[in-house]
Amino acid sequence: MKNWVQSTNIAKIFSPILLLGTITATAQAQSAQGPLFSPNVNLQVQRISGVCPPTVGLWWIILPYEGGAEHTVVADIRAFADNTQLVASDNQQFVEFVSPLRSNYASCVGQASSQEYIFYNVEFKNKKAYFRVDLRNINAPGRLIIDKTVAGFRPYVRWAIAD
């Protein structure tokens, strides 16, 4: 049991670093034809006013296990913002990141969400984008945000769900 706890702690440290390295290396290796790999989930932006990006891409990885799954999500905010900050909170079922929009999207007012991915949304307002992971409305007894940080200038969240 002690070895498992130590392995888990080591994985918590190195997982964001490995993902950050992969995303950063991929971003640097982009050619004129586009990225080596693209986000596997795209949320459509519903524009209310202003100039908005058409979609918000997410890299979403699911690692299932008996009785649940661990999820890792990275929001591709680099298409419309240059940096992001984690909004401080002790809530283990909700996390928010804020990113100042680039000047060409500063007028955007809208939202990106999906019925299929109800726990992820991006809101555009006040010259900022707010990326949120919200587990509070998921109907499962065990749901928890394990890790949240900024990796490669992008929001990074690991969360788990169990029956």
SVG drawing of the C-alpha trace seen along z (x, -y; Angstrom):
<svg xmlns="http://www.w3.org/2000/svg" viewBox="-28 -45 37 48">
<polyline fill="none" stroke="black" stroke-width="0.4" points="0.0,0.0 2.9,-2.3 4.4,-1.8 1.1,-2.5 0.7,-5.8 4.3,-6.7 3.6,-5.8 0.5,-7.8 2.3,-10.9 5.0,-10.5 2.4,-10.3 0.7,-13.5 4.0,-15.3 5.1,-14.0 1.8,-13.8 1.4,-17.5 5.1,-17.9 4.8,-15.1 1.7,-16.6 3.2,-20.1 6.3,-18.8 4.2,-17.0 1.9,-20.0 4.9,-22.4 6.9,-20.2 3.9,-19.8 3.2,-23.5 6.8,-24.3 6.9,-21.6 3.9,-23.0 4.4,-23.6 2.5,-25.6 0.1,-22.6 -1.1,-22.8 -0.5,-21.0 0.8,-17.4 -2.3,-16.6 -5.4,-18.6 -7.8,-18.7 -10.2,-15.7 -13.2,-17.7 -14.4,-20.9 -17.0,-23.0 -19.0,-25.3 -19.1,-29.0 -22.5,-30.5 -21.8,-34.2 -24.0,-36.8 -22.0,-39.8 -18.6,-40.8 -16.0,-38.7 -15.6,-35.3 -13.5,-32.2 -15.7,-29.5 -14.8,-26.7 -12.8,-26.0 -10.7,-22.8 -10.1,-20.4 -7.7,-17.6 -9.6,-15.1 -8.2,-11.8 -10.1,-9.2 -8.5,-6.4 -11.2,-4.0 -10.9,-1.7 -13.3,0.6 -16.2,-1.5 -15.1,-4.8 -12.6,-6.7 -9.9,-9.4 -10.2,-12.3 -7.6,-14.7 -8.6,-17.8 -6.5,-20.6 -8.2,-23.6 -6.6,-25.0 -7.0,-28.7 -3.9,-29.6 -6.2,-30.1 -7.7,-33.3 -5.6,-34.1 -1.9,-34.1 -2.0,-33.2 -4.3,-32.0 -4.6,-32.0 -6.1,-29.6 -8.8,-31.3 -8.0,-30.3 -10.6,-28.1 -10.8,-25.1 -13.8,-23.7 -13.0,-20.1 -15.9,-19.9 -15.4,-23.2 -12.5,-24.9 -12.2,-28.1 -9.4,-29.6 -9.4,-33.2 -7.6,-34.3 -7.4,-37.8 -8.6,-37.7 -6.4,-38.8 -7.4,-42.2 -9.0,-40.6 -11.4,-38.7 -11.7,-41.3 -15.3,-42.2 -16.5,-38.6 -19.6,-37.9 -20.7,-34.3 -20.4,-30.8 -19.0,-27.4 -20.6,-24.3 -22.2,-21.0 -24.9,-18.7 -22.5,-15.8 -19.7,-17.4 -21.9,-19.2 -19.0,-19.5 -16.9,-21.8 -17.8,-25.3 -16.1,-28.5 -17.7,-31.9 -16.5,-35.0 -17.3,-38.3 -15.5,-41.5 -12.5,-40.9 -11.8,-37.6 -12.5,-33.9 -13.5,-31.8 -12.8,-28.0 -14.7,-26.0 -14.8,-22.4 -18.0,-21.8 -18.6,-18.4 -21.4,-19.5 -24.3,-18.5 -22.9,-15.1 -25.1,-12.3 -22.4,-10.1 -21.5,-9.6 -17.8,-10.0 -16.5,-12.9 -13.4,-14.9 -10.9,-17.3 -7.5,-15.8 -5.2,-18.3 -5.6,-21.8 -2.9,-24.0 -1.7,-25.9 0.5,-23.8 2.0,-25.2 -0.1,-28.4 -3.2,-26.3 -5.7,-25.2 -5.0,-21.6 -7.4,-19.6 -7.4,-16.0 -10.6,-14.7 -12.1,-11.4 -15.5,-9.9 -16.6,-6.7 -19.8,-4.8"/>
</svg>
